[in-house]
Amino acid sequence: MKKKDWDYIAKLEKEISKRYGPETVQSPRSTWDDKKERDYLVQIKEFDKKMLRMQEQSEKIELNGIYISKRFLKRSGKYVCPICSVYSTKPRDDMYMSKFECCHTCYIEWVEDREERWTSGWRPTQTIK
């Protein structure tokens, strides 16, 4: 085992201090106080909460034999037409989903020219496949 050359280490620290400032070679414990400790503990708690949320979102759930992330299931409610059960991410369908709660295809077939009846609550009894 090699012996440490304390003179070399001191010289190295002196050069580092000269080049990058004296705080680069001092011990972190020398500036640590209770306030920094509290801030650090708060940061750790926030980080843990964030990691837990990310882990929950990345969990997979089996749906019809396919594993899907929980994150997508929360979003999928907006993109699946309740009338025909078709999944769509088209901007045109988003507009019809927000206004009529159906996709563009169902709007053309069931809602167009019957908007008053649709808004009063009528829905088709048969589902489109």
N, C-alpha and C positions, 0 to 999 in steps of 0.2 A: 504494500500500500504506500502510495506517495505521501510525503509530508506536505502540508500546506505552506506555501511561501507567503507569510503574512505581509512582508514588505511589498511584494508584487500586488497583493490584494489592495493594500492601502494606496499604492500608486494608481492602480486602476480606478478605485473609487474617487480619488482626487481628480483624475482626468475627466471622468464621467460627470462629476460635480461641476467642474469648470466649463465643460461643454454644454450640458443640459440643465444645469441649475442644481442647487443644493438639495431640493426636495426629492430628486431622483435617487439619492443614496441613503436617505434617512428611513428609518423604520416606520411603517404605517401606524404602528401603535403609538408613536410619539404625538400624533395629531388627533387620535381617536378620543372622542368624549361621549357623554351620555346622549347628547342631542343627535350625533351621528349614528349612535347605536339604535335609537328610536326610529330615525329615518330609514335605516337599513332594514329593521324588522318590518316596518310598514311596506317597504318595497318588496320584501320577500313574500309577505301575505298577498299583495296584489299580483305578484308573479304566479304564485300558487293558484290563485283564483282563475287567472287567465289560462294557465295550463290545464286546469280542470275543465273549463269551458271548451277548450280545444279538444280535449280528450273525449268529452261527451259528444261533441259534434262529429268526431271521426269514428264513433261507434257505428257498427254495421248492423242492420236489421234485415232479417230474411223476409222477402215479400215475393210471393209466388215463385219460390225456388231460386230467387236472385238476391244477393246481398247488396243492400243499398245503404249509403251513408245517411245517418239521421239528419244531417245538414240539408240534404236534398229532399228528404221527406217533408221537412217544414216548408220548403218552398213549393213543393209539388202541388199543394192545394190550389194555388193560383193557376197552375198550368194544365191541370187535368179538367177537361170539360165534364161537368156533372151529368150532362145529358147523354153524350156518346162515349165518355171515358177515354177520349183520345188525348194524349200528351202532346203539347205544342209549346214552342218558345217563340213563335212568330209575333212580332210587334202588333200586327193586325189582330191576332187573337187576344192579345192583352187588352186592347181597347174594348172588344166585345165582352171579355170576361169581367172587366170592371163595370161596364154599363148594364149588360144583360145576363151576366153569369152563365155564359155559354160561349163556345168557339164560333169562328166565322161560318163554318159549314152549317152548324145548327142554327145560327142566326138566319142564314139564307133559307133553310128548310122550314123552320118553325116560327121564327119571330117576325121576319120581314112582312110588312103590311098587317101584322097582328100585334103591334107593340102594346096597345092598350090592354089587350087580353093577357099578354105576357106579364106586364107590370102588375096586373091585378092578382097574379099568382098561378095562372094556368101553366102546366107543364105537360109534355106528351107522355102518354102512358107506356108506350113501347120505347125501348132503347135502341139506338142505332149501333150496329156493329160493323 
